[in-house]
Amino acid sequence: MKNKVKSFTVSLLCVSYILCLFTTMPTSAVTFTATTGSVKVRCGAYSHVFSAKNYGDNFSRALNTALSIAGKKATSSQRATVKISKGNYALDRCLYIYSNTTLNAKGSTFKYPLNFLKNGYDNSASSAKGYSGSENITIVGGVWNMNVSYSNANNTNPKVTHSTFRFGHCKNIKVKDCMFVNNYNCHDIELGAVNNAVITNCTFKNDRDVNKLYTEGGKEAVQIDSAISGAFPYFPSYDYTPSKNITIKNNTFINKFRGVGSHHAVIGNTYNNISVFNNTFKNIAGFSVYAVYWTNSNIYNNTFTDVGAGIDMRSMISGEMVNLRNFNNLSYRSTDYVTKKSSNYVYGNNIKVRTKDNTCTVPFGIRCSGAVFNQYDSYSKINAGKYSIYNINIGFDKNKSKKPNVISGNLTYGVYVYHGDNCNVKYNQIDLQKAQATPYGVVAKGSNNTNISENTIINGNKENSTGIYVGAVDTDYPSTNTLISNNTISNVAFGGISVNNSCDTLISDNEVANTKYGAVNKANVNIEIDSNNLSNCSQYGIYSTYGSTNYKISNNTISSTSTPITVNDIYDPFPIEEKTGSIFSNNLTCSADVTPISIINANLSAEVFGNIRSDGQYAICRIKGEKGMKYQYLLKDMENPKVNVTEDNGIVALDWENSEGVEYYSVNRTVDGYDTTDLALGNINHFEDSDFSKYIQYSDVSYSVAPCISSLNIKLLGLPTVATFRQSII
């Protein structure tokens, strides 16, 4: 009986405890007070409590008075602490914090519709220059909420935009453990002319009316700025001082338009030494990090989930740069040493671009862009021209340690280098599987000295997806001096590697599998495609077109269901100009009924030799041409070939069929009955060696309609080691 009573008593106590919990839980929204609360100031031996009741029952007055007294008593060697009693406070004015002061707001929540807090200048000065306004300011804790009903005058406009915290002309600023919520289309923290700031362990959450912001545009949660009147008002003087030495780490950005960034800048005054690392960005509508005119900066080990785009780095933006020196195009370049000498590093980031409802115009993982002004920029006073972005290193740190960025989602580009100079894209991992449009893994356009190496690009399922693309911007800005090496590209629907309208490109030691084209060489000058492994290409292993010249295709291993190597210049924009190239020492696998090497309509002087089929035999080369073109091929180290020449509607096809490959010959064809003797190969004037006739024997000449040739068998006798072959079709 005692046990039953004890059990009943325990049960009753448990029920009572649970009921107590429910009855003590809040049943209504948080209540804010503007009339109560206290603030304690400590500075050395000084200690005082400032109570709202002593300031007309106005907490905002009490807090501002406490901050003012703290600033006056504190020094750089003896700093003041202002501690707010825990509570929920409705402010009615901006707070001003001064040098050598720490504001401890842990456990408190604040609401105010306008600018919450800014630094005041020392000695009550009305303006400051450089970083001299104030220093050594720390803010710890607090929830800073701007989601309140308010007006700018008479309760009619709830969409006035204000930054939550603003710091200008100051140094040594720290903001930590704060939460910023519900800012309407402005900045949570704005840094203008600030030297040495750390923002850490903060949460930036919810742009009000965020759905409209996706389409209408918005601003960065943390803005890094300069002392420019139009960009950073109400903080004189406007001496164009930039912010520098800024660290943003271990923060969370949720439901914002942008996370961190800058866009206005002063030419010659870069944002130097900016570090953004170990942050989380989630559900960001636009660019998560927007870095305009940053130098010697690092963006690393951040996590981006469901973002419109990842990291955007730019040299400058038309209409948002201030040019104090009135540079013209030439003099700007001559004073551009600041950015040329700097290096930026982007590494170790995990970027997942949102796959649904992405209103970002061009969703990308990482983009670095130079600028081209098509006309004089009257705001920036800069002439038309190209202004590159320099020395962006994507995928490794300043010690050259491999730290890949991992990029996926609905991508247009994984990594995009636009008008870059000396940029490196290495070790990155890019998955194109969830792309909705036509994606590219890595792109370089209009860029110089770009290194794209050791990246892994997979799963480009869309019809025109491409692993690596290098090309020009219009026709004025080709890419030059590009290295594409040791990349692994697989299951990309269209092309593994495509290079268009570029100069001086090396494609080497890449692994490309399961694509339509292994590598595409289009309208390039000086391109080398060497020692690549291109496997299971559904159409061409290497496809060269649009009149590429001075190219070398060598030492590649290629398997293709169609022709492993094809040169087709039917679309050559300059067909009368002779091109040069060489195709040698490639290992080729294809269907038995497919010619391993095909050269079509190419006004070409080329070397073709030493290409081996998978069965160990020399590869057959097929040449097709049109009237009016001249062809010259230098073919080495072959013996006793058999050449079949056939005509089909004015196009001559030359097929070499011999285990030892192709050899030297000349065919001169006349049209409409002119000069039948030109069909005889004994007419030796088309050979560089005037005594070449002794090496040649032909037979079985047939004509479709005399004197047009139908077929011809040629035997070469004891050829020299090197000779020249020309085909002329008149």
C-alpha positions in Angstrom: 0.0 0.0 0.0 2.8 2.4 0.8 4.5 1.7 -2.6 1.2 2.5 -4.3 0.9 5.8 -2.4 4.5 6.7 -3.2 4.0 5.9 -6.9 0.8 8.0 -7.0 2.6 10.9 -5.3 5.5 10.8 -7.7 3.1 10.8 -10.7 1.2 13.7 -9.3 4.4 15.7 -8.8 5.4 15.0 -12.5 2.1 16.2 -13.8 2.2 19.3 -11.6 5.7 20.0 -12.9 4.7 19.7 -16.6 1.6 21.9 -16.0 3.9 24.4 -14.3 6.1 24.5 -17.4 3.2 25.2 -19.7 1.8 27.9 -17.5 5.2 29.7 -17.3 5.8 29.6 -21.1 5.2 33.0 -22.8 1.8 33.2 -24.4 2.4 36.4 -26.3 5.0 38.3 -28.4 8.1 39.7 -26.7 7.4 43.0 -24.9 9.9 45.8 -25.4 10.5 48.7 -23.1 11.7 52.1 -23.8 11.4 53.5 -20.2 13.2 51.0 -18.0 16.6 49.3 -17.8 20.1 50.3 -16.7 23.6 50.4 -17.9 26.8 50.0 -15.9 30.0 51.7 -16.8 33.4 50.6 -15.5 36.7 52.2 -16.3 39.6 51.5 -13.9 38.4 52.7 -10.5 35.3 54.4 -11.9 32.0 52.5 -11.7 28.6 53.9 -12.2 25.1 52.7 -13.1 23.0 54.8 -15.5 19.3 54.1 -15.0 16.5 55.0 -17.4 14.5 56.5 -14.6 17.2 59.1 -14.1 16.9 60.2 -17.7 13.3 60.9 -18.0 12.4 57.2 -18.1 14.2 57.0 -21.4 16.6 54.0 -21.8 18.1 55.3 -25.0 19.2 58.5 -23.3 20.7 56.6 -20.4 22.6 54.3 -22.7 24.0 57.1 -24.9 25.0 59.0 -21.8 26.8 55.9 -20.5 28.6 55.5 -23.8 29.6 59.2 -23.8 31.0 59.1 -20.3 32.9 55.8 -21.0 34.5 57.4 -24.1 35.7 60.4 -22.1 37.2 58.4 -19.2 38.8 55.6 -21.3 42.3 55.6 -22.7 44.1 53.2 -24.9 45.8 51.8 -21.8 42.7 51.8 -19.6 39.6 50.9 -21.5 36.0 51.2 -20.5 33.2 48.6 -20.4 29.6 49.5 -20.8 27.3 46.6 -19.7 23.6 46.6 -20.5 21.2 44.9 -18.1 19.4 42.0 -19.8 16.1 43.0 -21.3 14.2 43.9 -24.5 14.6 47.5 -25.4 12.9 49.8 -27.9 15.3 52.5 -28.8 14.3 55.9 -30.0 17.6 57.2 -31.3 21.0 56.2 -32.7 23.6 55.1 -30.3 27.1 56.6 -30.4 30.2 54.7 -29.2 33.6 56.2 -28.7 37.2 55.1 -28.5 38.5 52.5 -26.1 35.1 51.2 -25.2 33.5 47.8 -25.1 29.7 47.6 -25.3 28.5 44.3 -23.7 24.9 43.7 -24.8 24.7 40.0 -24.1 21.2 38.8 -23.3 19.5 41.8 -24.6 17.3 42.4 -27.7 16.9 45.8 -29.3 14.5 47.2 -31.9 14.8 50.4 -33.8 13.9 51.2 -37.4 16.9 53.4 -38.3 20.7 53.3 -37.9 21.2 51.6 -34.5 24.8 52.5 -33.8 27.8 54.3 -35.1 31.1 55.4 -33.8 31.5 59.0 -32.6 34.6 61.0 -33.3 37.0 61.7 -30.5 36.9 65.2 -29.0 33.4 65.7 -30.4 35.0 66.5 -33.8 32.6 67.0 -36.7 34.8 65.2 -39.2 37.9 63.1 -39.3 40.5 62.0 -41.9 42.0 58.7 -42.6 41.5 56.3 -39.7 41.8 59.0 -37.0 38.2 59.4 -35.9 38.1 56.8 -33.2 39.8 53.5 -32.2 39.6 50.4 -30.1 35.8 49.7 -30.1 34.3 46.4 -29.3 30.6 45.3 -29.4 29.7 42.0 -27.8 26.3 40.3 -28.1 22.8 41.6 -28.5 20.0 40.9 -31.0 19.6 44.0 -33.2 16.2 43.9 -34.9 15.0 46.4 -37.4 11.7 44.6 -38.2 9.3 47.2 -36.7 6.6 49.4 -38.0 7.9 52.9 -38.5 7.8 55.9 -40.8 10.2 58.4 -42.1 7.8 61.3 -41.1 4.2 60.4 -40.6 3.9 56.6 -40.5 3.4 56.3 -44.2 6.7 54.8 -45.5 7.8 51.5 -43.9 10.6 51.0 -46.5 13.2 53.6 -45.5 16.6 51.8 -45.7 19.3 52.2 -43.0 22.4 50.3 -42.0 22.3 48.7 -38.5 25.9 49.4 -37.5 28.1 52.0 -39.2 31.8 52.6 -38.6 33.8 55.3 -40.3 37.3 56.8 -40.1 38.3 54.5 -37.3 40.6 51.6 -36.5 40.7 48.5 -34.3 37.0 47.6 -34.4 35.5 44.3 -33.2 31.9 43.0 -33.4 31.3 39.6 -32.0 28.4 37.3 -30.9 25.8 39.6 -32.3 22.6 38.8 -34.2 21.3 41.1 -36.8 17.8 40.5 -38.1 15.2 41.9 -40.5 17.1 44.8 -42.1 15.2 46.2 -45.0 17.4 46.4 -48.2 20.5 47.8 -46.5 23.6 46.8 -44.6 23.8 45.2 -41.2 27.4 46.4 -40.7 29.0 49.1 -42.9 32.7 49.7 -42.7 33.9 52.9 -44.4 37.5 54.0 -44.0 38.1 51.4 -41.4 41.5 49.9 -40.6 41.7 46.6 -38.8 38.2 45.3 -38.1 37.1 41.8 -37.0 33.6 40.6 -37.3 33.2 37.1 -35.7 30.6 34.7 -34.4 27.7 36.9 -35.6 24.4 35.9 -37.3 23.0 38.0 -40.1 19.5 36.9 -40.8 16.5 37.8 -42.9 16.2 40.7 -45.3 12.7 42.1 -44.8 10.5 41.6 -47.9 13.2 39.1 -49.1 11.1 37.6 -51.9 11.0 41.0 -53.6 14.7 41.4 -53.0 15.4 38.3 -55.1 14.1 40.2 -58.2 14.5 43.8 -57.3 18.0 43.7 -55.9 19.5 44.3 -52.5 22.7 45.0 -50.6 25.4 43.2 -48.6 24.9 42.3 -45.0 28.5 43.4 -44.4 29.6 46.3 -46.6 33.3 47.2 -47.0 33.6 50.8 -48.3 35.6 53.9 -48.7 35.0 57.5 -47.6 33.1 58.5 -50.7 30.2 60.9 -50.2 27.8 59.1 -52.5 28.7 55.6 -51.2 29.2 56.3 -47.5 27.3 59.5 -46.5 27.1 61.1 -43.1 30.7 60.3 -42.2 32.8 63.3 -43.2 35.4 64.0 -44.3 35.1 62.4 -47.7 38.8 61.9 -48.3 38.5 58.6 -50.3 40.2 56.5 -47.6 39.5 52.8 -48.2 38.9 50.1 -45.6 41.7 47.6 -45.1 42.8 44.7 -42.9 39.3 43.4 -42.4 38.6 39.9 -41.1 35.1 38.3 -41.3 35.1 34.9 -39.7 32.9 32.3 -38.2 29.7 34.1 -39.0 26.3 32.9 -40.4 24.4 34.6 -43.2 20.8 33.4 -43.7 18.1 34.7 -46.0 20.1 37.7 -47.2 20.5 39.3 -50.6 24.3 39.3 -50.4 26.6 38.3 -47.6 29.8 40.3 -47.7 31.0 42.7 -50.3 32.0 46.1 -51.8 31.3 47.7 -55.1 32.3 51.4 -54.9 36.0 52.1 -54.9 38.7 54.7 -55.5 41.2 54.0 -58.3 44.6 53.4 -56.7 43.1 52.9 -53.2 42.3 49.2 -53.1 40.6 47.2 -50.3 43.7 45.5 -49.1 44.1 42.4 -46.9 40.5 41.3 -46.6 39.9 37.8 -45.1 36.6 36.0 -45.3 36.8 32.5 -43.8 34.9 29.8 -41.9 31.5 31.5 -42.6 28.2 29.9 -43.5 26.1 31.4 -46.2 22.6 30.0 -46.7 19.7 31.0 -48.9 21.5 34.1 -50.4 19.6 35.6 -53.3 22.6 37.2 -55.2 26.4 36.9 -54.9 27.4 35.6 -51.5 30.7 37.4 -51.5 31.1 40.4 -53.8 34.7 41.5 -53.8 35.4 44.6 -56.0 38.9 46.0 -56.1 40.3 43.7 -53.3 44.0 43.1 -53.2 46.1 40.6 -51.1 42.9 39.0 -49.8 41.8 35.5 -48.9 38.4 33.9 -49.1 38.5 30.4 -47.8 36.9 27.5 -45.9 33.4 29.0 -46.2 30.2 27.0 -46.8 27.6 28.2 -49.3 24.3 26.4 -49.4 21.3 27.2 -51.6 22.9 30.5 -52.9 22.2 32.4 -56.0 26.0 32.6 -56.7 29.1 32.0 -54.7 32.1 34.4 -54.9 32.4 37.3 -57.4 35.7 39.1 -57.6 36.1 42.1 -59.9 38.7 44.7 -60.8 36.2 47.5 -61.1 32.7 48.4 -62.1 31.6 51.0 -64.6 29.8 53.9 -62.9 31.0 53.0 -59.4 34.7 53.9 -59.4 36.1 57.3 -58.4 39.1 58.5 -60.4 41.0 61.1 -58.5 43.8 61.4 -60.9 41.8 61.7 -64.1 43.6 58.8 -65.6 43.1 58.1 -69.2 43.4 54.5 -70.4 47.2 54.6 -70.9 48.1 56.3 -67.7 45.7 54.1 -65.7 47.6 51.1 -66.9 50.9 52.6 -66.1 49.8 53.2 -62.5 48.1 49.9 -62.1 51.0 48.4 -60.3 49.0 48.1 -57.1 46.8 45.4 -58.4 49.5 43.8 -60.6 51.7 43.2 -57.6 48.9 41.8 -55.4 47.6 38.2 -55.1 44.2 37.0 -54.0 43.4 33.4 -52.9 40.1 31.6 -53.0 40.3 28.1 -51.6 38.6 25.4 -49.5 35.1 26.7 -50.1 32.1 24.4 -50.5 29.6 26.1 -52.8 26.2 24.7 -53.6 24.3 27.0 -56.0 20.5 26.7 -55.5 18.8 24.4 -57.9 15.3 25.8 -57.8 13.9 29.3 -58.2 17.3 30.9 -58.7 16.7 34.4 -59.9 20.4 35.2 -60.0 21.1 36.1 -63.7 24.2 34.0 -64.1 24.6 31.4 -61.3 28.2 30.5 -60.8 30.5 29.1 -58.1 33.5 31.5 -58.4 33.9 34.3 -60.9 36.8 36.8 -61.3 36.3 39.5 -63.8 38.2 42.4 -65.3 36.4 45.3 -66.8 36.0 46.6 -70.3 34.6 50.1 -70.8 33.1 50.3 -74.2 33.0 54.1 -74.0 34.3 56.9 -71.8 32.9 56.5 -68.3 32.0 60.0 -67.3 31.5 59.1 -63.6 34.8 57.4 -63.2 36.6 59.5 -65.8 38.1 56.5 -67.4 38.6 56.0 -71.1 37.3 53.0 -73.0 39.5 50.0 -72.7 40.3 46.8 -70.9 41.2 46.7 -67.2 42.2 43.2 -66.2 41.9 41.5 -62.8 45.3 40.2 -61.7 46.7 37.2 -59.9 43.6 35.4 -58.7 44.5 32.0 -57.3 41.6 29.6 -57.1 42.1 26.2 -55.3 45.3 26.7 -53.3 46.7 29.0 -50.6 49.7 31.3 -50.6 51.9 28.4 -49.6 50.8 26.5 -52.8 49.0 23.9 -50.7 46.2 22.1 -52.5 42.9 23.2 -51.0 40.2 22.6 -53.6 36.9 24.5 -53.9 34.0 22.0 -54.2 31.3 23.5 -56.4 27.9 22.1 -57.5 24.3 23.0 -58.1 22.5 24.9 -60.8 25.6 26.3 -62.4 26.2 28.3 -65.6 29.9 28.3 -64.7 31.8 26.5 -62.0 34.7 28.9 -62.2 34.8 31.8 -64.6 37.9 34.0 -65.4 36.9 37.0 -67.5 39.6 39.4 -68.7 42.0 37.9 -66.1 45.8 38.2 -66.1 48.0 35.6 -64.4 45.1 33.7 -62.8 45.3 30.1 -61.7 42.5 27.6 -61.4 43.8 24.5 -59.8 42.7 21.4 -57.9 39.0 22.3 -57.8 36.1 19.8 -57.9 33.1 20.8 -60.0 29.9 18.7 -60.4 27.6 19.9 -63.2 24.9 17.3 -62.6 22.2 19.6 -61.3 22.7 22.4 -63.9 19.5 23.6 -65.5 21.0 25.4 -68.5 24.2 24.9 -70.6 26.9 24.6 -68.0 30.7 25.0 -68.2 33.1 23.6 -65.6 35.9 26.2 -66.0 35.8 29.1 -68.4 38.6 31.7 -69.3 37.6 34.4 -71.8 39.8 37.3 -72.9 42.4 36.3 -70.4 46.2 36.1 -70.4 48.5 33.6 -68.7 45.8 31.4 -67.3 46.7 28.1 -65.7 43.8 25.6 -65.5 45.2 22.4 -64.0 44.4 19.4 -61.9 40.7 20.1 -61.7 38.0 17.4 -61.6 34.8 18.2 -63.6 32.0 15.7 -63.9 28.4 15.0 -64.8 27.6 17.7 -67.4 24.4 16.0 -68.5 23.0 19.0 -70.5 23.4 18.7 -74.3 25.9 21.5 -74.8 27.8 21.2 -71.5 31.6 21.6 -71.6 34.3 20.8 -69.1 36.8 23.5 -69.9 36.3 26.4 -72.3 38.9 29.0 -73.3 38.0 31.7 -75.7 37.9 35.3 -76.8 35.6 38.2 -75.8 34.3 39.3 -79.1 37.2 39.4 -81.5 39.2 42.1 -79.8 40.3 40.2 -76.7 41.6 36.6 -77.4 42.9 34.5 -74.5 46.6 34.1 -74.7 49.3 31.8 -73.0 46.9 29.3 -71.5 47.9 26.1 -69.8 45.3 23.3 -69.5 46.9 20.3 -67.9 46.3 17.3 -65.8 42.5 17.8 -65.5 40.1 15.0 -65.2 36.8 15.4 -67.1 34.2 12.8 -67.4 30.5 12.4 -68.4 30.3 15.8 -69.9 27.8 15.7 -72.8 29.4 18.0 -75.4 33.0 18.7 -75.0 35.8 17.9 -72.6 38.1 20.8 -73.5 37.2 23.5 -76.1 39.6 26.3 -77.1 38.3 29.0 -79.5 39.9 32.1 -81.0 42.9 32.0 -78.7 46.7 32.1 -79.0 49.5 30.1 -77.5 47.6 27.3 -75.7 49.0 24.1 -74.3 46.6 21.3 -73.6 48.5 18.4 -72.0 48.2 15.3 -69.8 44.4 15.6 -69.3 42.1 12.7 -68.8 38.8 13.1 -70.7 36.2 10.4 -70.8 32.6 9.9 -72.0 32.1 13.1 -74.0 31.0 13.9 -77.6 34.3 15.7 -78.3 37.4 15.1 -76.4 39.1 18.4 -77.4 38.0 21.1 -79.8 40.5 23.4 -81.5 38.6 26.3 -83.2 40.2 29.3 -84.9 43.3 29.2 -82.8 46.9 30.2 -83.4 49.8 28.3 -81.8 48.0 25.5 -79.9 49.6 22.3 -78.8 47.4 19.3 -77.8 49.9 16.8 -76.4 49.8 13.6 -74.3 46.2 13.6 -73.4 44.0 10.5 -72.8 40.7 11.0 -74.6 38.5 8.0 -74.2 35.0 6.9 -75.3 34.4 10.1 -77.3 31.1 9.5 -79.2 32.0 11.7 -82.1 35.6 13.1 -82.4 38.5 12.7 -80.1 40.1 15.9 -81.4 38.3 18.2 -83.7 40.2 21.1 -85.3 38.2 23.6 -87.3 37.7 27.2 -88.4 41.2 27.6 -89.8 43.3 27.0 -86.7 47.0 27.4 -87.6 50.4 26.4 -86.3 49.0 23.6 -84.2 50.5 20.4 -83.0 48.5 17.3 -82.1 50.9 14.7 -80.7 51.3 11.8 -78.3 47.6 11.6 -77.5 45.8 8.3 -76.8 42.3 8.6 -78.3 39.3 6.2 -78.5 36.3 7.3 -80.5 33.3 5.7 -82.2 33.9 8.3 -85.0 37.1 9.7 -86.4 39.7 10.1 -83.6 41.3 13.2 -85.2 39.5 15.4 -87.6 40.7 18.7 -89.2 37.7 20.3 -90.9 38.1 23.9 -92.1 34.9 24.1 -94.2 34.0 27.1 -92.0 37.4 28.8 -92.2 36.8 32.5 -92.3 40.1 33.1 -94.1 40.3 30.1 -96.5 42.9 31.6 -98.8 45.4 31.9 -96.1 47.7 28.9 -95.7 47.6 27.3 -92.3 50.3 25.1 -90.7 50.1 22.1 -88.3 51.4 18.7 -87.4 49.7 15.5 -86.4 52.1 12.8 -85.1 52.7 10.0 -82.7 49.1 9.6 -81.6 47.6 6.2 -80.6 44.2 5.9 -82.1 41.3 3.5 -81.5 38.1 3.6 -83.6 35.7 1.3 -85.4 37.1 -0.7 -88.3 35.1 1.2 -90.9 36.3 4.6 -89.7 39.3 6.4 -90.9 41.5 7.4 -87.9 42.6 10.8 -89.3 40.5 13.0 -91.5 41.5 16.3 -93.1 38.8 18.2 -94.9 38.9 21.5 -96.8 42.0 22.6 -95.1 44.3 25.1 -96.8 47.1 23.5 -94.8 50.8 22.9 -94.7 51.2 20.1 -92.2 53.3 17.2 -90.9 51.4 13.9 -90.5 53.4 10.9 -89.4 53.9 8.1 -86.9 50.2 7.8 -85.8 49.4 4.2 -84.7 46.2 2.3 -84.6 45.2 0.1 -81.7 46.2 -2.9 -83.8 49.8 -1.6 -84.0 49.5 -0.5 -87.7 50.1 3.0 -88.9 46.8 5.0 -89.0 45.1 5.8 -92.3 44.7 9.5 -93.2 41.8 10.7 -95.4 41.9 14.0 -97.1 39.1 15.8 -98.8 39.3 19.2 -100.5 37.5 21.8 -102.6 38.5 23.6 -105.8 40.7 26.6 -105.3 42.6 25.4 -102.3 46.2 24.2 -102.0 47.4 21.5 -99.7 50.8 20.6 -98.6 51.7 17.8 -96.2 55.1 16.7 -94.9 55.0 13.0 -94.3 57.9 11.1 -92.8 59.4 7.6 -92.5 56.8 5.6 -94.5 57.3 3.1 -97.3 55.4 1.7 -100.2 52.0 3.3 -99.7 49.0 2.8 -101.8 46.9 5.9 -102.6 43.4 5.7 -104.0 42.1 9.0 -105.4 38.4 9.3 -106.1 36.3 12.2 -107.3 32.7 13.0 -106.2 31.0 16.1 -107.4 34.2 18.1 -107.7 35.6 17.0 -104.3 38.7 14.8 -104.4 39.1 12.3 -101.6 42.6 10.7 -101.1 42.7 7.6 -99.0 46.0 5.9 -98.0 45.6 2.2 -97.4 48.7 0.6 -96.2 50.0 -0.8 -92.9 52.9 1.7 -93.2 50.6 4.7 -93.6 50.6 7.7 -96.0 53.3 8.8 -98.3 54.2 11.6 -100.6 52.4 12.3 -103.9 51.0 15.1 -106.0 47.8 15.3 -107.9 47.1 18.1 -110.4 43.5 18.1 -111.7 42.2 20.2 -114.5 38.6 21.1 -115.1 36.6 21.3 -118.3 39.3 19.6 -120.4 42.2 21.8 -119.7 45.7 20.3 -119.7 45.2 16.6 -119.3 48.9 16.1 -118.7 48.6 17.7 -115.3 47.0 14.5 -114.2 50.4 12.8 -114.6 52.4 12.7 -111.4 55.5 12.9 -113.5 54.9 16.6 -113.9 57.3 17.2 -111.1 57.1 21.0 -110.8 54.8 20.7 -107.8 57.5 19.0 -105.7 60.2 20.7 -103.8 62.7 18.1 -105.0 63.0 18.6 -108.7 64.2 15.1 -109.2 61.3 13.6 -107.2 59.9 11.7 -110.3 62.4 8.9 -109.8 60.8 8.0 -106.5 57.3 7.6 -107.9 55.3 5.1 -109.9 51.6 5.3 -110.7 49.2 3.0 -112.6 45.6 2.1 -113.1 44.5 5.6 -114.0 40.8 5.8 -114.6 38.6 8.8 -115.5 35.0 9.5 -114.6 34.6 12.0 -117.5 37.9 12.7 -119.1 40.1 14.4 -118.1 38.6 14.3 -114.6 40.3 11.5 -112.6 38.3 8.7 -111.1 41.0 6.6 -109.5 44.7 6.2 -109.4 47.2 3.9 -107.7 50.5 5.3 -106.6 53.6 3.5 -105.5 56.5 5.3 -103.9 60.0 3.9 -104.5 62.8 4.5 -102.1 61.7 7.8 -100.8 64.0 10.2 -99.0 63.6 10.5 -95.2 61.8 13.8 -95.5 60.0 15.2 -98.5 57.0 17.3 -99.3 53.6 16.5 -100.7 51.4 19.0 -102.4 47.9 18.6 -103.7 46.6 21.4 -105.9 43.0 21.5 -107.0 42.5 24.1 -109.6 
